[in-house]
Amino acid sequence: MAMDTQHVTSTETDQPTIRPLKGYQTSCDAKNEKGKPCWGFLKIWYGAPDELTRTIPRDHVIYRCQKCGQLYHGPPHRHVSRSWRKMEMIAPER
C-alpha cells in the first residue's frame, strides 16, 4: 500500500490532519474503519487553535465535521445553494 504524502495522519505528528476542500464540498468524505464515508456536515470552526490557523493559507478558514471531527481547510463558502440566481430569473415586471 502506497503512503499518501499529502495527508499525514495524526499519529505521526502532533497536529491533526487538515484536508483541503474539494470544490463546493459541504459534507465530510472521511472513511471510517469499515471504509464507508462519514457524510457529516462541515461547519466553520471559529475556535480553532492558532497553531492550526498558521498552517493554512491566509484567506482560507478551517472547517470541522460535526459527526467525526475531521478538519478541512478552504475558502469561505458563499452562496453554496445558488438561490440568488433563481431570484435573478424571477425579476419583477416594471
N, C-alpha and C positions, 0 to 999 in steps of 0.2 A: 504494500500500500504506500503510495507516494505521500509525502508530507506537504501540506499546503503552507507555503512560506508567507502568504499574505495574512492568514488568520492564525495567530499564536494562541494556544489555549492558556487558561489562567493558571494551570498547574506549573507551567514552565516559567512564568514571570509573576511578579507581584500584582500587576494590573490586570483587570478583566479584559476579555476580548471585546473590541468595538468594531462591528462590521459596517461597511458602507451601505447606504440605502440604494435600492435599485429603482430608478425612475420615480414613479408615483407610489412607491410601496407604502402601505399603511398597516400591514399586518406582518407579524413575525413569521419567518420561514425556517427558524432553527429546528433541528430534528431532535427528538427525544431518544431514549435508549432503544426503543423499538423501531426507530427510523421514520417515524411519522412527524410531519410538520406541526408546530405548535398552533399557528394561526391566531395568536393573541393580538390585541390591539396595541399599536405603538403610540405612546404619548410623550410629549416633550418633558424631559427630566430637568426641571429648574433647579433642583437641589444637588446637582452633580458636583463632585469634589473638584477643586481647582487642578489637581494632578491630571484628571481626565480631560478637562476642557483645554489644557495646554497641548494635548497630543493630537487634536483635530484642527482642521483649517479654521481660520478666524471667523469666516462668515457662516460656518456650519453650527448646528445645535446637536445635542445628544438626545436620542430617543430611547425609551426603555419599554420593553414588553410588559404588559400588565399581568400576563399569565406566568411566564418563566423567568423574567428579569434580564433577558438578553439585551445588550446595548448595541445601538446603531448610531451612526452619525451621518448627517446630510444637511442640505439647505432647509430652512423652514418652509413648510407646506403652505401654499396659497391657493385657494380656490380648487381644492382637490376634486370636489364633486362637479365642478364646472357649471353650476347652476346659473352663474351670471350670464352665460351665453344664451340660455333659454330666455332670460329677461330681455336680451337684445333682440331676439327674434319676435317677441310679442311686444312690439312698440305701440304705444297709444296713438290713435289717429288724431290728426290736428285739423 
